[in-house]
Amino acid sequence: MLVHRSMHPDWLSNAYLVGDEPGGTAVFVDSGAPLEPLVQAAEEERLTVTHLLTTHSHPDHVAGDDELVRRYGLEIVKGDLVTGGLVVRALETPGHSDDGLSFVVNEIVCFTGDTLFRDAVGGGDVERVRHSVMDVLMPLPPEIRVLPGHTEETTIAREAEENPFVRVWSGAEPEGTERVQVGGDPATLLVWSPDYDGKGKAWVRFDDGRERILGGSRVQRG
């Protein structure tokens, strides 16, 4: 299987081209990155591109949809798909967005959008994100490559061992107890992790019981 990636220099969002073999069939996954490197890769590999898979509809992941549809006449797919030698399973992974999907291709790679990253998870509704990560993605085979919507790839096995959110949700580590402020509201910092933008990611519980996963730049520590 062939996988090519392009990343936006500002958004750090990824777009992918996935092919079954040189001279075979391919699909795009998301479009929020420079597309020309992927178009060139498709030409060099002599690939026939048939579909565009969309992990979720946020602008940094669909910015190039119209261009790809015009260029290739693609169908945008938000479900299971078999095309050429590619077998795609669509997994519902909401939380960061209501329409979040992850795509497992040939049981080798999983495109997780903004649900699971290297060392972090997507911001949003805690229970929905936790369900998508722990009940849908983490049961996948440990060797599966995780290709997220932003920056670098990882594996299911690595995130099971090293992702701070996964370690707390699995019971391997306790919740944190650090007191913080978020927009002037007092809260407890339950998890702090690195994030793709270098600003960190936080799971907080406000004193009124509300919980949220949000960008670290919104958390005042110390």
C-alpha positions, 0 to 999 in steps of 0.5 A: 500500500502507498501512503503520501502526506502533505501538511499545511505550513500554518494549520499543520493539518494533513491531507493524504493520498492512499494507493493500493499499488503503483499503477492502481487505485487511490483515494484522498483523505482530507484536503486541508493541505497543499494538494500539488505534492499529492497530485504529483505523487498520483501522477508519478505512481500512475494512480487512478484516484476514485474517491475523497474520504472526509474525517470531519467538516472543519475548514482545515480538513475540507479546504481543497474539496472543491479543487479535488472534485473539479480535477478528478470528478471525485465522490466524497465518501463518509462511509465504508468503501471498496475501490480497487485493492483498497478496503475502507472501514469507516468508524464513527468517532464524534466528540471533537466534531459531531460528524467525526469519522476515522477510516481503517484502510486494509487493516494497516492504517487508520486515519483518525482526523482530529480524534486521536493524535500522537500524545493527545486527543481532540478537544471537545465533549469529554465523554464523546471523545473518551468513547471514540478513543477508548471504545472505538480506536484503542481496541484496534490491533496495536500495530496499526499505523495511526495517521492523524489530522495534524502532524506526525503519525503514531501507532495504536500500541504507542498511544496505549503506552504513552498518551497521557489521556489514554493512560488516565482513561485506562486506569494506568495513571490517576487523574491530576489534582492541580488547581488551575484557571480557565477564562477566570473560572477555577478548575482542576487539571485532570490531564495535561499532554503535549499537542501538535501545536506545541501549546499542550492539551488539557482535560479540566473539571470545573468546580461546578462539575462541567468537564472539557478537553481544550487547548493548553493556551486557555489554561492558566497554571501556577 
